[in-house]
Amino acid sequence: MATPYKILIMGASYGSLLGTKLALAGHTVNLVCLPAEADLINSEGAVVRLPVKGRDGLVEINSQKLPGKMSAGGTTAFKPADFDLVALAMQEPQYRSPGVRELLDAVAKSRVPCMSIMNMPPLPYLKRIPGINAEGIRGCYTDPTVWDSFDPALMTLCSPDPQAFRPPEDKVNVLQVRLPTNFKSARFDSDAHTAILRRLEADIEASRFDTGSGKIELPVKLKVHESVFVPLAKWAMLLAGNYRCVQKDGMRPIKEAVHSDPAASRAVYDWVVRLCVSLGADEKDLVPFDKYANAALSLLTPSSAARALANGAPNIERVDRLVQTIAAQKGMRLEAIDQTVTLVDGWVDANRRKAA
């Protein structure tokens, strides 16, 4: 095989899913995470369990048994300039925390191409979409200044469609995938940087996992698209499902948020699709509601955003507010979205008061 790429991934939960897929494909991956996570990943490997069609139970992958190499460290362990690609796999509010902020700024200044797998698109990425006034959406970010050093041409977005969680009864190096869909990335501005993504796509596609009783193909691929709008397909899912888990008095599972009133969910979903089309997306770049609603049947817990609010988080990713704000720039509004934003605001305000 050609020389393996060196890939730096900031964040070890979704990061370990992407990282194990890249290590299975023969590449070298360094994860940036908390000390307790880094120690466990370095001593015992990152462990990913995922369902595979036609097999009972879950297939377990340990990063220490893969063709590529994976190691982990803190925010000062790695130099961004040493890497071919950086992936951003933390939640948006984490990028302003001490150590992470400085590393992110070093990534920007290294001019290494950067692929985000956050639900909240980084501000520089949205500058690549002509229909958005980027200045007008700064208030949707926990701290927009962390993105100021980035060149939008060096930032792309990859939709984190696979659903995964850390099982509470396991160690922090274990990730369990419950919906093994694909990572869908937009291309970079430059052909040379896009070629890195295309090679990773091909290498992941060609990789096979040795179960001990034979080699099998694993789900969760990387799919690279020419359109900058493909990763925005996640917006309709987040607004119809994830953020509608948030209720006045508590949280409900994604399945219930989508299926307790399918007509209301479809109305929100279709409206967000229309917003994306108004920005320049082609409807075929987006996911039909029925396909999403079918996937939501397996999502039996509240979304990570809802769980974070229930656990007292003073900041979460505000894709709800981002969509509302971009829609307002286009003269669009929907009462159901306004209600969601108000509910989320209420929880955030209450959590901040408690934390103060």
C-alpha positions in Angstrom: 0.0 0.0 0.0 1.1 3.6 -0.5 2.5 5.4 2.6 -0.1 5.5 5.3 -1.6 8.9 6.1 -1.1 10.4 9.6 -4.4 11.6 11.0 -5.0 13.7 14.1 -8.5 13.3 15.6 -9.6 15.7 18.3 -12.1 13.8 20.5 -12.3 10.2 21.4 -15.9 9.1 21.3 -17.0 9.6 17.7 -13.3 10.0 17.1 -12.6 6.4 18.1 -15.2 5.1 15.6 -13.7 7.0 12.7 -10.2 6.3 14.0 -10.7 2.5 14.2 -12.1 2.5 10.6 -8.9 4.4 9.5 -6.6 2.1 11.5 -8.4 -1.0 10.0 -7.6 0.6 6.6 -3.9 0.8 7.5 -3.5 4.5 8.5 -1.9 6.0 11.6 -4.3 7.7 13.9 -3.6 9.9 17.0 -6.5 10.8 19.2 -6.6 13.9 21.4 -8.7 13.2 24.6 -8.8 13.3 28.4 -5.9 11.7 30.3 -8.0 8.8 31.7 -9.2 8.0 28.2 -5.7 8.3 26.6 -4.2 6.0 29.3 -6.8 3.3 28.7 -6.6 3.6 24.8 -2.8 3.4 25.0 -2.8 0.4 27.3 -5.9 -1.6 26.2 -6.8 -0.1 22.8 -10.0 1.7 21.7 -12.8 -0.8 21.6 -15.7 -0.3 19.2 -18.7 -2.7 19.1 -21.0 -2.5 16.1 -23.9 -4.5 14.6 -23.1 -6.2 11.3 -25.9 -7.3 8.9 -26.4 -11.1 9.0 -24.5 -11.6 12.3 -26.0 -12.1 15.8 -24.8 -9.7 18.5 -22.1 -7.1 18.1 -18.7 -7.4 16.4 -16.0 -6.0 18.7 -13.0 -4.3 17.2 -9.9 -3.4 19.3 -7.6 -0.8 17.8 -4.5 -2.7 19.0 -5.2 -5.6 16.6 -5.6 -3.6 13.4 -3.1 -3.1 10.5 -2.7 0.6 11.2 -1.6 2.3 14.5 -3.7 4.2 17.0 -2.5 6.1 20.0 -3.9 8.8 22.2 -2.6 11.8 24.2 -3.6 15.2 25.6 -3.9 18.6 24.0 -0.1 19.2 24.0 1.0 15.7 22.9 0.9 16.3 19.1 2.0 19.0 16.6 -0.8 19.6 14.0 1.8 20.3 11.3 3.0 16.7 11.5 -0.3 15.4 10.1 -1.9 15.0 6.7 -5.5 15.6 8.0 -7.1 16.8 11.2 -10.6 15.6 12.2 -12.7 17.5 14.7 -14.8 15.1 16.7 -15.6 17.0 19.9 -18.8 18.7 20.7 -18.7 22.4 19.7 -18.7 23.9 23.2 -15.5 21.9 24.1 -13.4 23.8 21.6 -13.2 26.9 23.9 -11.9 24.9 26.9 -8.3 25.5 28.0 -5.8 23.5 26.0 -8.3 22.6 23.3 -8.6 26.2 22.2 -4.8 26.5 21.8 -4.6 23.2 19.9 -7.5 24.2 17.6 -5.7 27.5 16.9 -2.4 25.6 16.1 -4.4 23.4 13.7 -5.7 26.6 11.9 -2.3 28.1 11.7 -0.6 24.8 10.5 -2.9 25.0 7.4 -3.4 21.2 7.5 -6.8 20.4 5.9 -9.4 19.8 8.6 -12.6 17.7 8.4 -15.2 18.3 11.1 -17.5 15.5 12.2 -19.5 17.7 14.6 -23.2 18.1 14.3 -22.7 21.9 14.6 -20.8 22.9 11.4 -17.7 24.9 12.2 -18.2 28.6 11.3 -15.4 28.6 8.6 -17.3 25.8 6.8 -20.5 27.8 6.6 -18.5 30.6 5.0 -18.2 28.2 2.0 -21.9 28.4 1.4 -22.7 31.7 -0.5 -26.3 31.9 0.8 -25.3 32.3 4.5 -24.3 35.5 6.2 -21.6 34.1 8.4 -21.4 37.2 10.6 -25.1 36.9 11.4 -24.7 33.4 12.9 -21.8 34.0 15.3 -24.2 34.2 18.2 -25.2 30.6 17.7 -21.7 29.4 18.8 -20.6 28.9 22.4 -17.5 31.0 21.5 -17.2 31.9 17.8 -13.7 33.4 18.2 -12.1 29.9 18.3 -12.8 29.6 14.6 -11.3 33.0 13.5 -7.9 31.8 12.4 -9.3 29.2 9.9 -9.2 29.5 6.2 -12.6 28.2 5.0 -10.9 26.6 2.0 -9.1 24.2 4.4 -12.3 23.2 6.3 -14.8 20.5 5.3 -17.8 19.0 7.0 -18.6 15.3 7.4 -22.0 14.4 8.7 -21.8 12.2 11.8 -24.8 10.0 10.8 -23.7 6.9 12.7 -25.3 6.8 16.1 -23.0 5.7 18.9 -22.7 6.0 22.7 -20.4 5.0 25.5 -22.1 2.2 27.5 -22.2 3.5 31.1 -21.3 0.1 32.6 -18.1 -0.1 30.5 -14.7 1.6 30.7 -14.3 5.0 28.8 -12.4 3.4 26.0 -15.5 1.4 24.8 -17.9 2.8 22.2 -21.0 1.1 21.0 -22.6 1.8 17.6 -26.4 1.5 17.5 -27.0 2.9 14.0 -24.1 1.9 11.7 -24.7 4.4 8.8 -21.9 6.2 6.9 -19.9 9.3 7.5 -20.8 11.6 4.6 -18.1 14.3 3.8 -18.2 17.2 1.4 -15.1 17.7 -0.7 -12.5 20.4 0.1 -12.0 23.4 -2.1 -8.7 22.0 -3.3 -8.5 18.9 -5.5 -5.2 17.8 -3.7 -6.9 17.9 -0.3 -10.0 16.2 -1.7 -7.7 13.4 -3.0 -6.8 12.6 0.6 -10.4 12.0 1.4 -11.0 10.0 -1.7 -8.0 7.7 -0.8 -9.3 7.2 2.8 -12.8 6.5 1.3 -11.3 3.8 -1.0 -9.1 2.3 1.7 -12.0 2.0 4.2 -14.1 0.4 1.4 -11.4 -2.2 0.7 -10.6 -3.0 4.3 -11.8 -6.3 5.9 -11.9 -7.2 9.6 -10.5 -10.6 10.7 -13.0 -12.1 13.2 -10.8 -15.1 13.8 -13.1 -17.3 11.7 -12.8 -15.3 8.5 -12.5 -11.8 7.1 -15.7 -9.7 6.9 -16.8 -6.3 5.6 -17.8 -3.8 8.3 -20.4 -1.1 8.1 -19.7 2.6 8.6 -17.9 3.8 5.5 -16.6 7.3 4.6 -18.4 8.6 1.5 -17.0 11.7 -0.2 -19.4 14.0 -2.1 -18.8 16.9 -4.5 -21.6 19.0 -3.0 -21.0 21.2 0.1 -24.7 20.6 1.0 -24.6 16.8 1.5 -23.6 17.0 5.2 -26.4 19.5 5.9 -28.8 16.5 5.4 -28.2 16.0 9.2 -30.0 19.3 10.0 -33.5 18.0 9.2 -32.8 14.9 11.3 -31.6 16.9 14.3 -34.5 19.3 14.2 -37.2 16.7 13.7 -35.7 14.2 16.2 -32.7 15.1 18.4 -33.8 18.5 19.6 -37.4 17.5 19.9 -36.4 15.1 22.6 -36.2 18.2 24.8 -39.5 18.7 26.6 -40.5 21.2 29.3 -40.3 18.7 32.2 -37.8 16.1 30.9 -36.4 14.3 27.9 -38.0 11.7 25.6 -36.3 9.1 23.3 -35.6 10.1 19.7 -38.0 7.3 18.5 -40.9 9.0 20.5 -39.9 12.5 19.4 -40.3 11.4 15.7 -43.1 8.8 16.0 -45.5 10.2 18.7 -46.8 12.6 16.0 -45.3 11.6 12.6 -47.2 14.4 10.8 -45.6 17.1 13.0 -42.2 15.5 12.6 -42.6 15.4 8.8 -43.6 19.0 8.7 -40.4 20.1 10.6 -38.3 17.8 8.6 -39.6 18.9 5.2 -39.3 22.6 6.2 -35.6 22.2 7.1 -35.1 20.4 3.7 -36.7 23.4 2.0 -34.3 25.7 3.9 -31.3 23.7 2.6 -32.7 23.8 -1.0 -33.1 27.6 -0.7 -29.4 27.8 0.2 -28.6 25.9 -3.0 -28.8 22.2 -2.0 -30.2 19.7 -4.5 -33.1 17.7 -2.9 -31.3 14.4 -4.0 -28.4 15.4 -1.7 -30.7 15.1 1.2 -32.4 12.2 3.0 -36.1 11.5 2.5 -38.2 11.7 5.7 -39.4 8.1 5.5 -35.9 6.8 5.4 -35.0 8.8 8.5 -38.2 7.9 10.3 -37.5 4.2 9.8 -33.9 4.7 11.2 -35.4 6.5 14.2 -37.4 3.4 15.2 -34.1 2.0 16.6 -33.2 5.1 18.6 -34.6 4.3 22.0 -32.8 6.8 24.2 -32.9 10.7 24.2 -30.3 12.4 22.0 -26.9 13.3 23.3 -27.9 17.0 23.4 -31.0 16.2 25.5 -29.0 13.9 27.8 -26.4 16.7 28.3 -29.1 19.2 29.2 -30.7 16.7 31.6 -27.3 16.2 33.2 -26.9 20.0 33.8 -24.7 21.1 30.9 -24.5 24.9 30.7 -23.7 24.7 26.9 -24.6 22.3 24.1 -24.3 22.4 20.3 -27.1 24.8 19.2 -28.0 23.5 15.7 -31.6 24.3 16.5 -30.7 28.0 16.9 -28.4 27.9 13.9 -31.2 26.6 11.7 -33.6 29.2 13.1 -31.1 32.0 12.5 -30.2 31.0 8.9 -33.9 30.5 8.1 -34.5 34.1 9.3 -31.9 35.3 6.9 -33.9 33.7 4.2 -37.2 35.2 5.5 -38.4 31.7 6.7 -39.7 30.7 10.1 -41.6 27.8 11.6 -43.5 27.9 14.9 -42.4 24.4 15.8 -38.7 25.3 15.4 -39.3 28.5 17.5 -40.9 26.3 20.3 -37.9 23.9 20.2 -35.4 26.8 20.5 -37.4 28.3 23.4 -37.5 24.9 25.2 -33.7 24.4 24.8 -33.1 28.0 25.9 -35.1 27.3 29.1 -33.0 24.3 30.0 -29.7 26.1 29.2 -30.7 29.1 31.3 -31.7 26.9 34.2 -28.5 24.9 34.0 -26.4 28.1 33.9 -28.2 29.5 37.0 -27.5 26.2 38.9 -23.9 26.3 37.9 -23.3 29.9 38.8 
